[in-house]
Amino acid sequence: MGLAQAYGTEIRYAREAAWSWQSRAEALEQELATARAELAAHDAGRRAQLRSLRVALDAVAPLDPVMRRTGRLYDGGDAERVWEATYGDAYDAVARREGIAPARRAMTPSERAAAAEAEVLAEPITVRRFLGILHQRFFWRGEEHRTLAGAQRAREKAARDARAALSA
C-alpha cells in the first residue's frame, strides 16, 4: 500500500513538472510571436522610410547617375537603383563571414523566372521501399510515382510551369 502511495505521489510531481514546462513553453511561444510581430512592424517602418527617401531623391536629383534604375526589381516590385546595388555585396561579405544566408537581391523578370525554375528542380525526390528493392515508389511533393523517371518528369513540368508563370 505504501509503495502505491509513493508511486502516486511521484506521478503527481511528474505531472506538475510537465505542466510547469508546458506553461513555460506556451509563454515562450507567446514571447516569440510578439517578437516576430515587432520585427515585422519594424521592417515595414524601415521599408516605408526607404520608399519615401527614394521618392525624395527622385524629386531632387532625377538625372543623377546614382539614381538611374538598373532594370532589376525587388520582390515587392520596386525598381533597384544604382546606389542600392552596392548593398548586396556588402551584406554578402558579412554573411559569408558569419555563416548566414546571402541577401535577396533584385532580379530581372527572366532571372526571377530562372530562379523559380531552379528552386523547383532542387526539391528532392524521395524513395520508399517495401520488401527490399523489389517494390519501391517515388514521391515528389507528396505525389506517388511508379518510376524515378515519372517523378522527374513531374518535377520538370512543375519547373517549366513556375518559369512560365513568372515569364508571362
N, C-alpha and C positions, 0 to 999 in steps of 0.2 A: 504494500500500500504506500509506504514511504517513497519507494522508487517511482511509482506512478505520479505522486505529487511532485517529486523533483523534476521528472520529465515535463510535466505540465508547466511548472514554473519556468523551466528553460525555454520551452516553446513560446510562452508569453513574452519572455525577454527577447527572444529572436524576432518575434512579430513586431514588437515595439521598435527594435533596432531597424528592421526593414521599413516600417512606416516612417521612421525618422529619416532614413536615407531617401525614401521616396519623396517625402516633403521637401527635403533639401534639393533633390533633382528637379522637382517642379519649380521651386523658387529660382534655381539657376536657369532653367528654360525660360522663365518669365524675364529674368535679367537679360538673357541673350536676345530675346525678341525685342526688348526695349532698346538695347544697344544697336541692333540691326536697324530699327526704325529711326533712331537718332542719326546713324550713319547715312541712311537713305535721305533724310531731310538735309543733312549737311552737304551731301553730294549734290542734291537738287539746288541748294543755295549757291554752291560754287559754280555749277553749270549756268545758272541764271546770271551770275556776275560776269562770267566769261562771255556769255551771249551779249550782254549789254556793253562790255568793253569792245567786242568785235564791231557792233553797230556804231559805237562812238568813233572808233578808229577809221571805219569806212567813211564816216561823215567828215572827219578832219583831214585825212590824207588818202583819198581814194586811189591816187596814182602812184603811191609809194611802192617800190618793188617788193618790200616785205609783206605788203598787203595783197599781193597777187594770189589768186586761187591756184592750187596745184592740180586740180582736176580730180582729186580724190574726195570721197565723202566719208564722214564718220557714221557709226551705226545709227545714230539718230537722224541722219540726213543732212547735217550741217557740213558745209564745204570746208576743206582744210586750206589754211593759208600758209604761205612760205614761213612765216615766223613761228607757226605751230609745229612744223615738221621736225624741228630740232628736238622737241620734247621726247619723242620716241627713242632717239639714240641715247640721250642722257639717262632716261628711265631704264632702258635695256642694259646699260653698263652697270648700274646699281643692281638690277635684277639678277644678272649673271653672277655678280659677286656675292649676293645674299641668297641665291638659290630659289628665287621666286619666279612666277610666270612673267613673260615679257609683256610689254604694253600692247593693247589692242590698237592697232594703227588704222588710219583712214585708208580706204581702198577704192579703186575704180570699180565700176559695176562688174567688169569682166574679172577682175581679181577677186571680188567678193563671191562671184559665181564659182570660180575655180576653187576657192577655199571651202565653200559649202560642199562641192563635189568631193574634195579630198577628205573632208570630215566624215562624210557618209562612207567612203571607201575604207576609212580607218576603223570602222566599227567591226569588232571581231565576230567570226562565225564560230559557234560552239558545237562540239560534237558530244553526243550522248551515246554510249554503247550499252547494249544488252547482250548477254551471252558472249562476252569477249568481243571479237572482231566480226562475228557472224551477222550481227544485227546492229546497225548504227543509224542514227538520224542526225541531221544537221539543222541547227537553229540559228536564225538571224532575225533580230528584233521580235523575238517571240514566235516567229512563224517556223513551222516544221517543214523541212525539205528532205526528200529521199536521198539526194546526192549532193556532194560538195559543189558540183558544177551548177546545180539548180539554185543553191543558196548564193553562190557567187553571181549568177545571172540576176537574181532578185536584188542583190546589193548594188550591182552595176546599174540596173534600171532605176533604182531609187536615187542613185548619184546623178544620173542623167536628168531625172525629174527635178532634183534640187538645183542643178545648174540652169535648167530651162526656166524654172520659176524665178530665179534671180536675174536671168538674162533678158527676160521679156519686160 
